[in-house]
Amino acid sequence: MALPASTKLERANRFKEEGNAFFRQNDLRKALGSYHKVVLHVVQNKSPLPGIETGQGFLFFLINYSETAEQVEEMKKLQVVALQNMALCHLKLNEPKKTIEDCKKVLELDKNSVKAYFFRGQAYLKIFYSADAEDDLTKALELAPTDPKIRAELARARQLNANAQRQQNQAFSGMFEKLAALEEFKNQ
């Protein structure tokens, strides 16, 4: 039987606070474990019927009849916060691909999450995807136009992107000159 919503929320909040304490102590692995428990407590239950999610139609009502709209919204917010915190832990642990995965999940729940765009942009910079980083950081800056950290990271992404473009242009320009010289040589 599914836990009542109030119990899920109470436990999820306790795990979030536990994760925050571990984070402050810089014990990022334990923080990740606590934040993961938050997600497990607030994510929508799977239906006992294969292929049917509880978030759909009448089955959702039958299984989650005790959850109010406010409780469902609070669970969604807790899930977003936990995933954002997991993304930051992964970023600090130099695990950019996991950061990107966490941020993708956040953005599925909240397409206006400044933190998700910011953390994903930073993760893209770590794996040298400067164009993707610039896109995400631009979106973060649109959502939080006065944030100096976002501005600084965006400037760094733009610089890296410009350098990469310049290097690519130099590489291709030399290649085309060599091909033209080869064609000229063949025509002689």
Secondary structure, 3 states (H helix, E strand, C coil): CCCCHHHHHHHHHHHHHHHHHHHHCCCHHHHHHHHHHHHHHHCCCECCCCCCECCCHHHHHHHCCCCCHHHHHHHHHHHHHHHHHHHHHHHHCCCHHHHHHHHHHHHHHCCCCHHHHHHHHHHHHHCCCHHHHHHHHHHHHHHCCCCHHHHHHHHHHHHHHHHHHHHHHHHHHHHHHHHHHHHHHHCC
